[in-house]
Amino acid sequence: MSKLIDPTLQQYIEREILPRYDHFDKAHQQDHVRMVIRQSLELADKMDVDVNMVYAIAAYHDTGLQEGREHHHEVSARIILADNSLRQWFTEDQIAVMADAVEDHRASAGHEPRTVYGRIVAEADRHIEPATIIRRTIQYGLDHYPKMDREEHFSRILAHLHEKYGRNGYLKLWFHDSQNALRLEQLRRMMDDEHILRNMFDEYMSAM
């Protein structure tokens, strides 16, 4: 990266924020937040934005999962606003923008992110990689629906994929020249062949 993150901010995030993800479901642990950070910084490297804001937004974006999934984006925004330590590095106006960004990141949000920072974290949170998506969807289902049998899990995955990633799905990408846009089209072609999905599902279920 050509833009450098403040090392004291990075130390704080690594020590106080990222470990919170250890207590979330398997689909939202540190591997997930670190992926969102990495992809956010890759997007930011091509833009005229504050890289420290981008980094912090990505780090905090799912912290609201501590109070459940349904309103986690709103809780994440409140966590940013309440964290007085962030005032060592950011102004009140910057913190307000960061809170808006994490609130806007959710894929099912009914509106476009209000700022470029929201668009960056929303795009970075959408890691369109078929194997990862299927694995995380299985992990989420096993954590939250333990009484489902194997076929019920497969049906849930099919429904989720089409609801979120299908051509009429609710997921939106904000940078149409990104790698995510290319991978989304690949995923959609895969979704058209249920045999491929079944083989991937069987492979991951057998490994869990």
C-alpha positions as CSV (number, residue, x, y, z in Angstrom):
1,M,0.0,0.0,0.0
2,S,1.3,3.5,-0.8
3,K,-0.8,5.0,2.0
4,L,0.3,4.3,5.5
5,I,-1.9,3.8,8.6
6,D,-1.0,5.5,11.8
7,P,0.9,2.9,13.8
8,T,-0.7,3.9,17.1
9,L,-4.2,3.6,15.6
10,Q,-3.2,0.2,14.3
11,Q,-1.9,-0.9,17.7
12,Y,-5.2,0.1,19.3
13,I,-7.3,-1.7,16.7
14,E,-5.2,-4.8,16.9
15,R,-5.3,-4.9,20.7
16,E,-8.9,-3.7,21.5
17,I,-11.1,-4.1,18.5
18,L,-10.2,-7.1,16.4
19,P,-10.2,-9.6,19.3
20,R,-13.9,-8.9,19.7
21,Y,-14.5,-10.9,16.6
22,D,-13.3,-14.0,18.3
23,H,-16.6,-14.2,20.1
24,F,-18.9,-14.0,17.0
25,D,-20.2,-16.8,14.8
26,K,-17.7,-18.7,12.6
27,A,-18.6,-16.6,9.5
28,H,-17.7,-13.3,11.3
29,Q,-14.4,-13.9,13.1
30,Q,-11.0,-12.3,12.6
31,D,-10.4,-13.9,9.2
32,H,-13.5,-12.1,8.0
33,V,-12.7,-8.6,9.4
34,R,-9.1,-8.9,8.2
35,M,-10.4,-9.6,4.7
36,V,-12.6,-6.6,4.9
37,I,-9.7,-4.4,6.1
38,R,-7.5,-5.7,3.3
39,Q,-10.0,-5.1,0.6
40,S,-11.0,-1.7,1.9
41,L,-7.4,-0.6,1.9
42,E,-6.9,-1.9,-1.7
43,L,-9.9,0.2,-2.8
44,A,-8.7,3.2,-0.8
45,D,-5.3,3.1,-2.4
46,K,-6.9,4.2,-5.7
47,M,-8.9,7.0,-4.2
48,D,-8.5,10.4,-2.5
49,V,-9.7,9.3,1.0
50,D,-8.3,9.2,4.5
51,V,-6.8,5.8,4.9
52,N,-7.0,5.8,8.7
53,M,-10.7,6.4,8.4
54,V,-11.0,3.5,5.9
55,Y,-9.0,1.2,8.2
56,A,-11.0,2.0,11.3
57,I,-14.4,1.7,9.5
58,A,-13.5,-1.7,8.3
59,A,-12.3,-2.8,11.7
60,Y,-15.5,-1.7,13.4
61,H,-18.0,-2.6,10.8
62,D,-19.3,-5.8,12.4
63,T,-18.6,-5.1,16.1
64,G,-22.3,-4.6,16.6
65,L,-22.7,-8.4,16.3
66,Q,-22.2,-8.4,20.1
67,E,-25.9,-7.6,20.3
68,G,-27.1,-9.9,17.5
69,R,-27.2,-9.8,13.8
70,E,-30.5,-8.1,13.0
71,H,-29.4,-4.5,14.0
72,H,-25.7,-5.1,14.1
73,H,-24.9,-2.3,11.6
74,E,-26.7,0.3,13.8
75,V,-25.0,-1.0,16.9
76,S,-21.6,-0.8,15.2
77,A,-22.3,2.8,14.5
78,R,-23.1,3.5,18.1
79,I,-19.9,1.7,19.2
80,I,-17.9,4.0,17.0
81,L,-19.6,7.1,18.3
82,A,-19.1,6.0,21.9
83,D,-15.5,5.0,21.6
84,N,-13.7,8.0,23.1
85,S,-10.3,6.5,22.2
86,L,-11.0,7.3,18.6
87,R,-10.8,11.0,19.3
88,Q,-7.0,10.6,19.6
89,W,-6.9,10.3,15.8
90,F,-10.2,11.7,14.4
91,T,-12.4,14.8,14.6
92,E,-16.0,14.6,15.6
93,D,-17.0,15.2,11.9
94,Q,-14.8,12.3,10.8
95,I,-16.2,10.0,13.5
96,A,-19.7,10.9,12.4
97,V,-18.8,9.9,8.8
98,M,-17.3,6.7,10.0
99,A,-20.5,5.8,12.0
100,D,-22.6,6.5,8.9
101,A,-20.3,4.2,6.9
102,V,-20.6,1.2,9.2
103,E,-24.4,1.7,9.4
104,D,-24.6,1.7,5.6
105,H,-22.4,-1.3,5.0
106,R,-25.1,-4.0,5.3
107,A,-25.9,-5.7,2.0
108,S,-29.6,-5.7,2.7
109,A,-29.7,-2.0,3.3
110,G,-32.5,-0.3,1.3
111,H,-30.4,2.7,0.3
112,E,-27.1,3.5,-1.2
113,P,-24.2,4.3,1.2
114,R,-24.2,8.0,2.0
115,T,-20.5,8.5,1.4
116,V,-17.5,7.1,-0.4
117,Y,-16.4,5.6,2.9
118,G,-19.7,3.7,3.2
119,R,-19.3,2.5,-0.4
120,I,-15.8,1.2,0.2
121,V,-16.6,-0.9,3.3
122,A,-19.8,-2.1,1.7
123,E,-17.9,-3.3,-1.4
124,A,-15.1,-4.8,0.8
125,D,-17.6,-6.7,2.9
126,R,-18.8,-8.4,-0.2
127,H,-16.1,-10.9,-0.9
128,I,-17.5,-12.7,-3.9
129,E,-15.6,-16.0,-3.9
130,P,-17.9,-19.0,-4.4
131,A,-16.1,-21.4,-2.1
132,T,-15.8,-18.9,0.7
133,I,-19.5,-17.9,0.4
134,I,-20.7,-21.5,0.5
135,R,-18.4,-22.3,3.4
136,R,-19.5,-19.3,5.4
137,T,-23.2,-19.9,4.6
138,I,-22.8,-23.5,5.9
139,Q,-21.0,-22.3,9.0
140,Y,-23.7,-19.7,9.7
141,G,-26.4,-22.3,9.3
142,L,-24.8,-24.8,11.5
143,D,-24.3,-22.2,14.2
144,H,-27.8,-20.8,14.1
145,Y,-30.0,-23.7,12.9
146,P,-28.5,-26.8,14.6
147,K,-31.7,-28.8,14.4
148,M,-31.8,-28.6,10.6
149,D,-30.9,-31.8,8.7
150,R,-28.6,-32.0,5.8
151,E,-31.2,-31.4,3.1
152,E,-32.7,-28.5,5.0
153,H,-29.3,-26.9,5.2
154,F,-28.8,-27.3,1.4
155,S,-32.3,-25.8,0.7
156,R,-31.5,-22.9,3.0
157,I,-28.2,-22.3,1.1
158,L,-29.9,-22.3,-2.3
159,A,-32.5,-19.9,-1.1
160,H,-29.9,-17.6,0.5
161,L,-27.7,-17.5,-2.6
162,H,-30.5,-16.6,-4.9
163,E,-32.0,-14.0,-2.5
164,K,-28.7,-12.3,-2.0
165,Y,-26.5,-13.0,-5.1
166,G,-29.0,-13.7,-7.8
167,R,-29.6,-11.4,-10.7
168,N,-32.6,-10.0,-8.8
169,G,-30.9,-10.3,-5.4
170,Y,-30.5,-7.6,-2.9
171,L,-26.7,-7.4,-3.0
172,K,-25.4,-4.3,-4.7
173,L,-21.8,-3.5,-5.8
174,W,-20.6,0.1,-5.8
175,F,-17.5,-0.3,-7.9
176,H,-18.4,-2.0,-11.1
177,D,-14.9,-2.4,-12.4
178,S,-13.8,-4.3,-9.2
179,Q,-12.8,-7.9,-8.9
180,N,-16.0,-8.5,-7.0
181,A,-18.1,-7.6,-10.0
182,L,-16.2,-10.2,-12.1
183,R,-16.5,-12.8,-9.4
184,L,-20.2,-12.1,-8.9
185,E,-20.9,-13.0,-12.5
186,Q,-18.9,-16.2,-12.1
187,L,-20.9,-17.1,-9.0
188,R,-24.2,-16.5,-10.8
189,R,-23.1,-18.8,-13.6
190,M,-22.3,-21.4,-11.0
191,M,-25.7,-21.0,-9.3
192,D,-27.3,-21.9,-12.6
193,D,-25.8,-25.4,-12.2
194,E,-27.2,-27.0,-9.0
195,H,-25.0,-30.1,-9.5
196,I,-21.9,-28.0,-8.9
197,L,-23.4,-26.4,-5.8
198,R,-24.4,-29.8,-4.4
199,N,-20.8,-31.2,-4.9
200,M,-19.3,-28.1,-3.0
201,F,-21.9,-28.4,-0.3
202,D,-21.2,-32.1,0.2
203,E,-17.5,-31.5,0.3
204,Y,-17.7,-28.8,3.0
205,M,-20.3,-30.5,5.1
206,S,-18.2,-33.6,5.2
207,A,-15.2,-31.6,6.4
208,M,-17.2,-29.9,9.3
